[in-house]
Amino acid sequence: MDSILNFCAQKSKLLILRGNGLGLICLVITAGILVAGLWPFNFRPENKVKWLHDQNGVEFYGLSIIYSTIPLFQHSNFPLESATTIPSFQSSTIPVRSFSIELCLQSSTETSSYIGHIFSFLDDHGSEIFFIGQWRSHLLLGKGIHGKSTYREIGIRDILRKGERRFVTITSGADGTNIYVDGILLKSSPKFHLFSTNEKPSGRILLGNSPKGSENWTGNLLSLAIYDHVLTGEEVSRHSQSEGSKEEGLIARYFFDENSGTVAHDSLGNHHLTIPPRFKVLKKTILVPPWKDFSFTRSYLLDIVTNILGFIPFGFFFSAYLRMRKPRSNLQLLLISILFAGCMSLSIELIQVYLPTRNSQLTDVITNIFGTGIGVGIFFKIARRKP
């Protein structure tokens, strides 16, 4: 270890004598950081949705999105006053809306790094009230917790295997939430409800991704139907065998039989879906704090390590360059280096707001500054040693 530090000390002193070379190294490192932070510089990426030609449906095969622009309940018979009620923990009751959704789908992958969002129901602010998603081969139903960034979830294991076609029905009302697969009830949760009075559903729906645009699902969506009541087991079984009947309480139905164009039409004629040619993010986040985006996953931890290691060389060579240009105390070198690195990292994160393929996170700024501090500390350690 001592031999390595002595070698680095000799090289660092040689670089100090060669100010132009040291400045060039700083420029190269800075340019590399900017490129890595903003790559692939695509401000208008392709929306990776395409029509299926051998059958009705749409394929999601990458960063993709389909969404509604007209509130789903604007023309439907889903008024607030028709909500049923369930007993609360107090003596009063909590109104709960009745709701059913049917999806015929076919998964293409079984990713484990995040939950791919198949269907999302949004509130007035564009946040998810609930979503239907896939993690590995598992079906998940996630319900947002009012006022918090976390959610509750229920699910069924190993029913979304790659290439297998499934007819999924989810019903929710006063008796809780049920999940059917191919007409068979596989999950019943009496205390899990999709809607309650403290929420204001806008009726906007989102397919193939989350509002943040970072949790895309890959697979084929073949049909979609939404009802304003709880379907019975008999109705679910019948629908799984034969789709297409127009029943009372049907809010919207999509057969995805257009085979071309930028609109998926509601067969009832009210709530058409938009398929934009370019991918867009419906709810872009700016400098998400660590306590909101933290996840104990391999990809998240790898991202933290990469951000720290990427700025260590910058901290080392930039502090060496500052020392070469003008004698300064160690504290001054540390503060200037951290300030410069923080401004550069913050600028990258703010530019990422306009890049649909990137996420703006405060965690990146913090880890970049930490990496810079480590690099400056290494320089101090080596500068004190004599060859």
Secondary structure as the mmCIF struct_conf table of DSSP 4:
data_model
#
loop_
_struct_conf.conf_type_id
_struct_conf.id
_struct_conf.beg_label_comp_id
_struct_conf.beg_label_asym_id
_struct_conf.beg_label_seq_id
_struct_conf.end_label_comp_id
_struct_conf.end_label_asym_id
_struct_conf.end_label_seq_id
HELX_RH_AL_P HELX_RH_AL_P1 ASP A 2 LEU A 17
HELX_RH_AL_P HELX_RH_AL_P2 GLY A 19 LEU A 38
TURN_TY1_P TURN_TY1_P1 TRP A 39 PRO A 40
BEND BEND1 PHE A 43 ARG A 44
STRN STRN1 GLU A 46 GLU A 46
STRN STRN2 VAL A 49 TRP A 51
BEND BEND2 HIS A 53 ASN A 56
STRN STRN3 VAL A 58 PHE A 60
BEND BEND3 GLY A 62 LEU A 63
STRN STRN4 ILE A 66 SER A 68
BEND BEND4 THR A 69 ILE A 70
TURN_TY1_P TURN_TY1_P2 LEU A 72 PHE A 73
BEND BEND5 GLN A 74 ASN A 77
HELX_RH_3T_P HELX_RH_3T_P1 LEU A 80 SER A 82
STRN STRN5 THR A 84 PRO A 87
BEND BEND6 PHE A 89 SER A 92
STRN STRN6 THR A 93 VAL A 96
STRN STRN7 PHE A 99 SER A 107
BEND BEND7 SER A 113 TYR A 114
HELX_LH_PP_P HELX_LH_PP_P1 ILE A 115 ILE A 115
STRN STRN8 GLY A 116 ASP A 123
TURN_TY1_P TURN_TY1_P3 ASP A 124 HIS A 125
BEND BEND8 GLY A 126 GLY A 126
STRN STRN9 GLU A 128 TRP A 135
TURN_TY1_P TURN_TY1_P4 ARG A 136 SER A 137
STRN STRN10 HIS A 138 GLY A 144
HELX_LH_PP_P HELX_LH_PP_P2 ILE A 145 ILE A 145
TURN_TY1_P TURN_TY1_P5 HIS A 146 GLY A 147
BEND BEND9 LYS A 148 SER A 149
STRN STRN11 TYR A 151 ILE A 156
BEND BEND10 ARG A 157 ASP A 158
BEND BEND11 LEU A 160 LEU A 160
TURN_TY1_P TURN_TY1_P6 LYS A 162 GLY A 163
STRN STRN12 ARG A 165 GLY A 173
TURN_TY1_P TURN_TY1_P7 ALA A 174 ASP A 175
STRN STRN13 GLY A 176 VAL A 181
TURN_TY1_P TURN_TY1_P8 ASP A 182 GLY A 183
STRN STRN14 ILE A 184 SER A 189
TURN_TY1_P TURN_TY1_P9 PRO A 190 LYS A 191
BEND BEND12 LEU A 194 LEU A 194
TURN_TY1_P TURN_TY1_P10 THR A 197 ASN A 198
STRN STRN15 PRO A 201 LEU A 207
BEND BEND13 GLY A 208 ASN A 209
TURN_TY1_P TURN_TY1_P11 PRO A 211 LYS A 212
BEND BEND14 GLY A 213 GLY A 213
STRN STRN16 GLY A 219 TYR A 227
BEND BEND15 ASP A 228 HIS A 229
HELX_LH_PP_P HELX_LH_PP_P3 VAL A 230 THR A 232
HELX_RH_AL_P HELX_RH_AL_P3 GLY A 233 GLN A 241
TURN_TY1_P TURN_TY1_P12 GLU A 248 GLY A 249
STRN STRN17 LEU A 250 TYR A 254
BEND BEND16 SER A 260 THR A 262
STRN STRN18 VAL A 263 ALA A 264
HELX_LH_PP_P HELX_LH_PP_P4 HIS A 265 ASP A 266
TURN_TY1_P TURN_TY1_P13 SER A 267 LEU A 268
BEND BEND17 GLY A 269 ASN A 270
STRN STRN19 LEU A 273 THR A 274
BEND BEND18 PRO A 277 PRO A 277
STRN STRN20 ARG A 278 ARG A 278
BEND BEND19 LEU A 282 LYS A 283
BEND BEND20 ILE A 286 LEU A 287
STRN STRN21 VAL A 288 VAL A 288
HELX_RH_AL_P HELX_RH_AL_P4 PRO A 290 ASP A 293
BEND BEND21 THR A 297 THR A 297
HELX_RH_AL_P HELX_RH_AL_P5 ARG A 298 ARG A 325
BEND BEND22 LYS A 326 LYS A 326
HELX_RH_AL_P HELX_RH_AL_P6 ASN A 330 ILE A 351
HELX_RH_3T_P HELX_RH_3T_P2 GLN A 352 TYR A 354
TURN_TY1_P TURN_TY1_P14 PRO A 356 THR A 357
BEND BEND23 ARG A 358 ARG A 358
STRN STRN22 GLN A 361 GLN A 361
HELX_RH_AL_P HELX_RH_AL_P7 LEU A 362 ALA A 383
TURN_TY1_P TURN_TY1_P15 ARG A 384 ARG A 384
BEND BEND24 ARG A 385 ARG A 385
#
